[in-house]
Amino acid sequence: MLAMFENSEKLSSCFVATTDGCILFVDDRAAAYVSEVGEVYSFAVRERPWYTQAVSEGELIFTGVELDAFTDIPGLVCAAPVYRDGELVAVVGADIFLTSISDYVKSTASEGSFVCVMSEGGQVIFSPEEDGVFAAELSANAPDLRENENEELAAFVTRALREITGVSQITVDGKEYYISGAPLNTVGWAVLSVADKEVTHQPTAAMVEQYNDINDDALLSYKEHSCNSEITSIE
């Protein structure tokens, strides 16, 4: 575990959890496990989502995005059960913090457009939005947008998890959006690019309005000069 942790920039910890509730960590945040008075926080190992999921499925698993039990940093866990003579003896795994993904996604919010990341379960797990359909929630609470009552959105999310979608115009939360999607095959997620149609069209609308103003001024000027020409001709 020491070798794995020291030679990977992606892992935030490695661990072995035994069936009697003990756990051995290798990480660089030991202070997070101890209170200000030096007491070690209790940790219900066998109740953690990664432990129960690995035991239930009996194979290598990846959890959804959860908050780390000690730091509240979003991440996911890769874990696998270990058997001896057919009997479960431990669950081994590694934590992967996702702060870099979270920070990047938040930085994409600009003038009505943003990027969000969907889990393989159709849940928004990273987004700069704080409310509405595209707001991110932890896996345990996030709704599956493949089952959203908005059938157009549900179908789009389902397709984005499988293939590159191209751009679609979809009404969500009473607004029209241009949305495109692409799968992240390694982890089974998808990235959606979302742009508010009204905001997107503002530069075009402004340009058309400016053109109309120029056209109106030119027409008025033409009429004035035309009128002056007629007067001159009569004289």
CORJOCOR-V442071 format. One record per residue. N is the residue number from 1. RES is the residue in one letter. SS is DSSP state (A for helix, B for strand, O for the rest). PSI is psi in whole degrees, 0 to 359 (999 if undefined). OMEGA is omega in radians with two decimals (none if undefined). Layout:
# CORJOCOR-V442071
n | res | ss | psi | omega
N | RES | SS | PSI | OMEGA
N | RES | SS | PSI | OMEGA
This chain:
# CORJOCOR-V442071
n | res | ss | psi | omega
1 | M | O | 321 | 3.10
2 | L | A | 315 | -3.13
3 | A | A | 317 | 3.13
4 | M | A | 313 | -3.07
5 | F | A | 317 | -3.08
6 | E | A | 339 | -3.08
7 | N | O | 15 | 3.12
8 | S | O | 129 | 3.08
9 | E | O | 349 | -3.07
10 | K | O | 331 | -3.07
11 | L | O | 136 | 3.05
12 | S | O | 344 | 3.03
13 | S | B | 160 | 2.97
14 | C | B | 153 | -3.09
15 | F | B | 160 | 2.98
16 | V | B | 122 | 3.13
17 | A | B | 124 | -3.11
18 | T | B | 164 | -3.06
19 | T | O | 347 | 3.10
20 | D | O | 8 | 3.04
21 | G | O | 4 | 3.11
22 | C | O | 153 | 3.10
23 | I | B | 140 | 3.11
24 | L | B | 119 | -3.13
25 | F | B | 151 | 2.87
26 | V | B | 113 | 3.12
27 | D | B | 191 | -3.12
28 | D | O | 28 | -3.12
29 | R | O | 47 | -3.10
30 | A | A | 328 | -3.11
31 | A | A | 337 | -3.11
32 | A | A | 342 | -3.06
33 | Y | A | 358 | -3.04
34 | V | B | 138 | 3.14
35 | S | O | 175 | -3.12
36 | E | O | 337 | -3.14
37 | V | O | 10 | 3.05
38 | G | O | 10 | 3.13
39 | E | O | 136 | 3.12
40 | V | B | 129 | 3.13
41 | Y | O | 144 | 3.06
42 | S | O | 148 | -3.06
43 | F | O | 108 | -3.11
44 | A | O | 83 | -3.03
45 | V | A | 312 | -3.01
46 | R | A | 357 | 3.10
47 | E | A | 356 | -3.14
48 | R | O | 144 | -3.10
49 | P | A | 320 | -3.13
50 | W | A | 325 | -3.13
51 | Y | A | 309 | -3.09
52 | T | A | 323 | -3.14
53 | Q | A | 317 | 3.14
54 | A | A | 318 | 3.13
55 | V | A | 318 | -3.11
56 | S | A | 318 | -3.08
57 | E | A | 340 | 3.07
58 | G | O | 24 | -3.11
59 | E | O | 179 | 3.11
60 | L | O | 132 | -3.12
61 | I | B | 158 | 2.95
62 | F | B | 129 | 3.11
63 | T | O | 171 | 2.94
64 | G | O | 183 | 3.13
65 | V | O | 125 | 3.14
66 | E | B | 165 | 3.03
67 | L | B | 135 | 3.08
68 | D | O | 138 | -3.04
69 | A | O | 334 | -3.06
70 | F | O | 332 | -3.05
71 | T | O | 347 | -3.07
72 | D | O | 22 | 3.07
73 | I | O | 134 | -3.13
74 | P | B | 141 | 3.12
75 | G | B | 180 | 3.04
76 | L | B | 164 | -3.09
77 | V | B | 135 | 2.98
78 | C | B | 125 | -3.08
79 | A | B | 159 | 3.13
80 | A | B | 143 | 3.11
81 | P | B | 152 | 3.09
82 | V | B | 128 | -3.11
83 | Y | B | 148 | 3.01
84 | R | B | 119 | -3.08
85 | D | O | 38 | 3.09
86 | G | O | 2 | -3.11
87 | E | B | 136 | 3.13
88 | L | B | 128 | 3.12
89 | V | B | 339 | -3.12
90 | A | B | 168 | 2.96
91 | V | B | 126 | 3.13
92 | V | B | 154 | -3.13
93 | G | B | 187 | -3.14
94 | A | B | 144 | 3.05
95 | D | B | 141 | 3.06
96 | I | B | 108 | 3.09
97 | F | B | 144 | -3.06
98 | L | O | 30 | -3.09
99 | T | A | 324 | -3.11
100 | S | A | 320 | 3.10
101 | I | A | 315 | -3.12
102 | S | A | 314 | -3.13
103 | D | A | 319 | -3.13
104 | Y | A | 313 | -3.10
105 | V | A | 318 | 3.13
106 | K | A | 328 | -3.11
107 | S | A | 349 | -3.07
108 | T | O | 349 | -3.10
109 | A | O | 121 | -3.11
110 | S | B | 118 | 3.01
111 | E | O | 50 | 3.05
112 | G | O | 2 | 3.10
113 | S | B | 155 | 3.14
114 | F | B | 169 | 3.06
115 | V | B | 141 | 3.02
116 | C | B | 158 | -3.10
117 | V | B | 131 | 3.12
118 | M | B | 142 | 3.04
119 | S | O | 171 | 3.11
120 | E | O | 343 | 3.11
121 | G | O | 13 | 3.11
122 | G | O | 21 | -3.11
123 | Q | O | 141 | 3.06
124 | V | B | 115 | -3.09
125 | I | B | 339 | 3.04
126 | F | B | 128 | 3.14
127 | S | O | 147 | 3.04
128 | P | O | 349 | -3.14
129 | E | O | 142 | -3.11
130 | E | O | 347 | 3.08
131 | D | O | 172 | -3.12
132 | G | O | 184 | -3.08
133 | V | O | 324 | -3.05
134 | F | O | 8 | 3.09
135 | A | O | 140 | -3.12
136 | A | O | 143 | 3.05
137 | E | O | 160 | 3.06
138 | L | O | 155 | -3.03
139 | S | O | 324 | -3.08
140 | A | O | 336 | -3.06
141 | N | O | 342 | -3.00
142 | A | O | 135 | 3.10
143 | P | O | 153 | 3.08
144 | D | O | 110 | -3.09
145 | L | A | 348 | 3.04
146 | R | A | 346 | 3.12
147 | E | A | 16 | -3.13
148 | N | O | 147 | 3.14
149 | E | O | 339 | 3.02
150 | N | O | 97 | -3.01
151 | E | A | 327 | -3.14
152 | E | A | 316 | 3.11
153 | L | A | 317 | -3.13
154 | A | A | 316 | 3.14
155 | A | A | 322 | -3.13
156 | F | A | 314 | 3.14
157 | V | A | 318 | 3.11
158 | T | A | 317 | -3.12
159 | R | A | 321 | -3.11
160 | A | A | 332 | 3.10
161 | L | O | 347 | -3.10
162 | R | O | 327 | -2.97
163 | E | O | 164 | 3.04
164 | I | O | 130 | -2.94
165 | T | O | 335 | -2.89
166 | G | O | 185 | -3.06
167 | V | B | 131 | 3.07
168 | S | B | 151 | 3.05
169 | Q | B | 118 | -3.05
170 | I | B | 138 | 3.08
171 | T | B | 123 | -3.11
172 | V | B | 131 | 3.14
173 | D | O | 36 | 3.10
174 | G | O | 3 | 3.12
175 | K | B | 150 | 3.07
176 | E | B | 132 | -3.12
177 | Y | B | 149 | 2.86
178 | Y | B | 125 | -3.07
179 | I | B | 135 | 3.00
180 | S | B | 156 | -3.10
181 | G | B | 158 | 3.10
182 | A | B | 140 | -3.13
183 | P | B | 149 | 2.96
184 | L | B | 92 | -2.93
185 | N | O | 329 | -3.09
186 | T | O | 316 | -3.10
187 | V | O | 357 | 3.12
188 | G | O | 11 | 3.13
189 | W | B | 182 | 3.05
190 | A | B | 150 | 3.07
191 | V | B | 129 | 3.08
192 | L | B | 135 | 3.00
193 | S | B | 123 | -3.01
194 | V | B | 133 | 3.11
195 | A | B | 129 | 3.09
196 | D | B | 121 | -3.08
197 | K | A | 317 | -3.10
198 | E | A | 316 | 3.13
199 | V | A | 320 | -3.14
200 | T | A | 324 | -3.08
201 | H | A | 354 | -3.10
202 | Q | A | 314 | 3.11
203 | P | A | 321 | 3.12
204 | T | A | 317 | 3.14
205 | A | A | 319 | 3.13
206 | A | A | 320 | 3.14
207 | M | A | 317 | 3.13
208 | V | A | 318 | 3.13
209 | E | A | 317 | 3.12
210 | Q | A | 319 | 3.11
211 | Y | A | 317 | -3.14
212 | N | A | 321 | 3.11
213 | D | A | 314 | 3.13
214 | I | A | 317 | -3.13
215 | N | A | 319 | 3.13
216 | D | A | 317 | 3.12
217 | D | A | 317 | -3.13
218 | A | A | 320 | -3.14
219 | L | A | 318 | 3.12
220 | L | A | 317 | 3.13
221 | S | A | 319 | 3.13
222 | Y | A | 315 | -3.12
223 | K | A | 319 | -3.14
224 | E | A | 315 | -3.13
225 | H | A | 325 | 3.13
226 | S | A | 318 | 3.13
227 | C | A | 317 | 3.12
228 | N | A | 323 | 3.13
229 | S | A | 320 | -3.13
230 | E | A | 319 | 3.14
231 | I | A | 317 | 3.12
232 | T | A | 319 | 3.14
233 | S | A | 320 | -3.13
234 | I | A | 318 | 3.13
235 | E | O | 999 | none
